[in-house]
């Protein structure tokens, strides 16, 4: 893989963060960092996007991408976004029914209707405003290179996902006929017009989607864990003893969902819960088996990340992660200050 995207970004890495970030082990993987960043971005932008109706994030993403490319087929959308085919199909149907997008026949390209073009322009304006706050303090050239590297990483992540599907199919974990095991083909051709800014968030959403889908297969194939179960286990192992109340805040999920996941991990002897005081506070700790699983899966994560970043030098990788850290800091400030564009 060519890595021209890292040129000049290296020299400007120190402008992205003042000091190196020291984080728990599980947060040093790109996929986990991306999920944390995107969660902050989503939560900070909920009020603004709610004004645009009840459309989900994937539907807003589809509207923007269809508009930017002046039309995309459903398969091209699957490739570009990293979402599952069924998920994209479910997102497309209500947009067609609402008169936002259309296509002359089933496998033809989807294009925006007049109503969809109006929504596209509003969403694009909001996305640019959001990205302006999210990327504050990052030099324009660094941001341009970061966006280009994200595009290359997304293609590599698609390779890793395809390979993991083949491995899972080989051992009978998934049905090989469920969907193609071939690497998806990237759409060719120019956009109608290149946006005046490099929209970072949609690129990061696509990268995270491929990494999450691939990781989900790995965790299930190796240890029988879902992606979220692994997230919970890793936080408990890396932050033991972990108060349950803090865990709920850290993962940003519903209390009942976290509770069910904790109960499952306890049932399979990966964690223990206790009440060290007379208060009702619950504290979670890993069992010896839980720590073994954590170390094993973290090693797998490191191997996968090495493959993901194999097309870039160590300096290029450090520069990319420095910008990712800066984006996360900015997203946290947006969330705390309620400064999302309305």
C-alpha positions in Angstrom: 0.0 0.0 0.0 1.3 3.5 -0.8 1.6 5.7 2.2 2.0 9.2 0.6 -0.8 10.2 2.9 1.6 10.4 5.8 4.0 12.9 4.1 4.2 16.2 6.0 1.7 15.1 8.5 4.7 13.7 10.5 6.3 17.1 11.0 3.1 18.7 12.2 2.1 15.9 14.6 3.3 18.0 17.6 0.7 20.6 16.6 -2.1 18.2 17.2 -1.4 17.3 20.8 0.9 19.0 23.4 1.7 15.9 25.4 1.6 12.2 24.7 -1.6 10.5 26.0 -1.3 7.9 28.6 -4.3 5.6 28.5 -5.5 2.2 29.8 -4.3 -0.7 27.6 -7.6 -1.4 25.9 -8.0 2.2 24.7 -4.7 2.1 22.8 -6.2 0.1 19.9 -7.4 2.3 17.1 -10.8 0.6 16.9 -11.6 1.2 20.5 -10.3 4.8 20.3 -12.5 5.4 17.3 -15.6 4.1 19.1 -14.9 6.4 22.0 -14.4 9.4 19.7 -17.6 8.7 17.7 -19.7 8.2 20.8 -18.7 11.6 22.0 -19.5 13.1 18.6 -22.9 11.5 18.4 -23.9 12.6 21.9 -22.8 16.1 21.3 -24.8 16.4 18.1 -28.1 14.8 19.1 -30.1 18.0 19.7 -29.1 19.5 16.3 -29.9 16.4 14.3 -33.1 15.7 16.1 -34.4 18.9 14.4 -34.0 17.2 11.1 -36.6 14.5 11.9 -36.3 11.0 13.2 -33.6 9.8 10.7 -31.0 7.5 12.1 -27.2 8.1 11.8 -26.9 5.6 9.0 -29.7 7.3 7.0 -28.1 10.7 7.4 -24.8 9.1 6.3 -26.5 7.7 3.2 -28.1 11.0 2.3 -24.7 12.8 2.5 -22.8 10.1 0.5 -25.4 9.8 -2.2 -25.4 13.6 -2.6 -21.6 13.9 -2.6 -21.2 11.2 -5.2 -24.3 12.3 -7.2 -25.7 8.8 -7.0 -24.6 5.4 -5.6 -25.8 1.9 -6.0 -26.7 0.0 -2.8 -23.6 -2.2 -3.2 -21.4 0.9 -3.5 -23.0 2.2 -0.3 -22.2 -1.1 1.5 -18.6 -0.8 0.3 -18.1 2.8 1.2 -19.8 2.8 4.6 -18.6 -0.6 5.8 -22.2 -1.4 7.0 -23.8 -4.8 6.4 -26.0 -5.2 3.2 -29.1 -5.9 5.2 -28.5 -2.8 7.4 -28.1 -0.6 4.3 -31.3 -2.1 2.8 -33.3 -1.4 5.9 -32.0 2.2 5.9 -32.8 2.8 2.2 -36.4 1.7 2.3 -37.8 4.5 4.6 -35.8 7.1 2.7 -37.4 5.9 -0.6 -40.8 5.9 1.0 -40.3 9.5 2.3 -39.5 10.7 -1.2 -35.9 11.6 -0.3 -34.1 9.2 -2.7 -35.1 7.2 -5.8 -33.9 4.8 -8.4 -35.4 3.7 -11.7 -35.0 0.0 -11.0 -33.8 -2.2 -8.1 -30.1 -2.4 -8.9 -29.8 1.1 -10.3 -28.0 3.9 -8.6 -29.9 5.8 -5.9 -30.1 9.6 -6.4 -31.5 12.4 -4.4 -35.0 13.7 -5.1 -35.7 17.4 -4.7 -36.8 16.9 -1.1 -33.7 14.8 -0.4 -31.5 17.5 -2.0 -32.9 20.0 0.5 -32.2 17.7 3.4 -28.7 16.9 2.0 -27.8 20.6 1.9 -28.9 21.1 5.5 -27.1 18.0 6.7 -23.9 18.9 4.8 -24.0 22.4 6.4 -24.3 20.9 9.9 -21.6 18.4 9.2 -19.2 21.1 8.1 -20.0 23.1 11.2 -19.5 20.0 13.4 -16.2 19.2 11.7 -14.9 22.7 12.1 -15.3 22.4 15.9 -14.1 18.8 15.9 -10.9 19.6 14.0 -10.1 22.9 15.8 -6.4 23.4 16.3 -5.3 20.9 13.7 -3.4 22.5 10.7 -5.2 22.2 7.4 -2.4 20.2 5.8 -2.4 17.8 8.7 -6.1 17.4 8.5 -5.9 16.7 4.7 -3.3 14.0 5.3 -5.2 12.5 8.2 -8.3 12.2 6.0 -6.3 10.6 3.2 -4.7 8.1 5.6 -8.2 7.3 7.0 -9.3 6.4 3.4 -6.4 4.1 3.0 -6.9 2.5 6.4 -10.6 1.9 5.5 -9.5 -0.1 2.5 -7.1 -2.1 4.6 -9.8 -2.7 7.2 -12.0 -4.0 4.5 -9.2 -6.5 3.6 -9.0 -7.6 7.2 -12.8 -8.0 7.4 -12.9 -10.1 4.2 -10.0 -12.3 5.5 -11.7 -12.8 8.8 -15.0 -13.8 7.1 -13.0 -16.4 5.1 -11.5 -17.8 8.3 -14.8 -17.9 10.1 -16.4 -19.6 7.1 -13.6 -22.1 6.9 -14.2 -23.3 10.5 -17.9 -23.3 10.1 -18.6 -20.3 12.3 -20.5 -18.4 9.6 -22.4 -19.5 6.5 -20.2 -18.8 3.5 -23.3 -18.4 1.3 -24.7 -15.7 3.6 -22.9 -13.0 1.5 -19.9 -12.8 -0.7 -16.5 -13.5 0.8 -14.7 -11.5 -1.9 -13.2 -8.1 -1.2 -15.7 -5.3 -2.2 -14.8 -3.1 -5.1 -14.5 0.6 -4.5 -16.7 2.9 -6.7 -14.8 4.7 -9.4 -15.3 8.2 -10.8 -15.4 11.8 -9.6 -17.9 13.4 -7.2 -20.0 16.2 -8.7 -17.9 18.6 -6.7 -15.3 18.1 -4.0 -16.5 19.6 -0.7 -14.7 22.7 0.4 -13.7 20.9 3.6 -12.6 17.3 4.2 -15.4 15.9 6.2 -13.7 13.7 8.8 -16.6 12.2 10.7 -18.1 10.2 7.8 -14.7 8.7 7.0 -14.1 7.7 10.6 -17.6 6.1 10.8 -16.8 3.9 7.8 -13.4 2.9 9.2 -14.9 2.1 12.6 -17.7 0.0 10.9 -15.2 -2.3 9.1 -13.0 -2.6 12.2 -16.0 -3.4 14.5 -17.5 -6.0 12.1 -14.1 -7.7 11.8 -13.4 -7.6 15.5 -16.9 -9.0 16.3 -16.1 -12.1 14.2 -12.7 -12.5 15.8 -14.0 -12.3 19.4 -16.8 -14.7 18.6 -14.6 -17.2 16.8 -11.8 -17.2 19.4 -13.7 -16.8 22.7 -17.4 -16.9 22.0 -17.8 -13.2 23.0 -19.8 -10.5 21.3 -18.2 -7.2 20.5 -19.9 -5.5 23.4 -19.1 -8.3 25.9 -15.4 -7.9 24.9 -15.6 -4.1 25.5 -17.0 -4.7 29.0 -14.5 -7.4 29.9 -11.6 -5.3 28.7 -12.6 -2.3 30.8 -13.0 -4.5 33.9 -9.7 -6.2 33.3 -7.8 -3.0 32.6 -9.5 -1.0 35.4 -9.9 -3.5 38.2 -11.5 -3.2 40.6 -14.2 -1.5 38.5 -17.3 0.0 40.2 -20.4 -1.0 38.2 -21.6 2.6 38.2 -18.4 3.8 36.6 -18.5 1.0 34.0 -22.0 2.1 32.9 -20.8 5.6 32.4 -17.6 4.5 30.6 -19.3 2.3 28.0 -22.1 4.8 27.4 -24.8 2.1 27.1 -28.1 1.5 28.8 -27.9 0.3 32.4 -30.0 -2.8 31.7 -27.8 -3.8 28.8 -24.6 -3.5 30.8 -26.3 -5.5 33.6 -27.1 -8.3 31.3 -23.6 -8.4 29.9 -22.1 -8.4 33.4 -24.3 -11.3 34.4 -23.3 -13.3 31.4 -19.6 -12.7 32.0 -20.0 -13.7 35.6 -21.9 -16.9 34.5 -19.0 -18.0 32.2 -16.5 -17.4 35.0 -14.7 -14.3 33.4 -15.5 -11.8 36.2 -16.6 -11.6 39.8 -18.8 -9.1 41.5 -18.7 -8.1 45.1 -19.8 -5.5 47.6 -16.6 -4.6 49.5 -18.5 -2.3 51.9 -21.9 -2.3 53.6 -23.1 0.1 50.9 -25.0 -1.1 47.8 -22.0 -0.3 45.5 -21.0 -3.2 43.3 -17.4 -3.8 42.3 -16.3 -5.9 39.4 -13.0 -7.8 39.1 -11.7 -10.4 36.5 -11.2 -14.0 37.4 -7.9 -15.6 36.5 -9.6 -17.1 33.4 -10.9 -13.6 32.5 -7.4 -12.2 32.6 -6.1 -15.0 30.4 -8.8 -14.2 27.8 -8.1 -10.5 28.0 -4.4 -11.0 27.5 -5.0 -13.4 24.6 -7.5 -11.2 22.8 -5.4 -8.1 23.4 -2.5 -9.8 21.7 -4.8 -10.7 18.8 -5.8 -7.0 18.7 -2.2 -5.9 18.5 -1.5 -8.3 15.6 -4.6 -7.0 13.7 -3.5 -3.4 14.3 0.0 -4.1 13.0 -1.6 -5.4 9.8 -3.9 -2.4 9.6 -1.0 0.0 9.9 1.5 -2.0 7.9 1.5 0.4 4.9 2.8 3.3 7.1 6.0 4.1 8.8 6.2 4.4 12.6 6.4 8.1 12.4 3.3 8.2 10.1 1.4 6.0 12.6 2.4 8.3 15.5 1.3 11.4 13.6 -2.1 9.8 12.8 -2.7 8.7 16.4 -1.7 12.2 17.6 -4.4 13.8 15.4 -6.9 11.1 16.6 -6.1 12.1 20.2 -6.7 15.8 19.3 -10.0 15.0 17.7 -11.1 13.0 20.8 -10.1 15.9 23.1 -12.1 18.3 20.9 -15.1 16.0 20.9 -15.0 15.8 24.7 -15.0 19.5 24.9 -18.0 19.7 22.5 -19.9 17.2 24.7 -19.1 19.0 28.0 -19.8 22.5 26.6 -22.9 21.5 24.6 -21.4 23.3 21.7 -22.7 21.2 18.9 -24.1 23.0 15.9 -27.9 23.5 16.0 
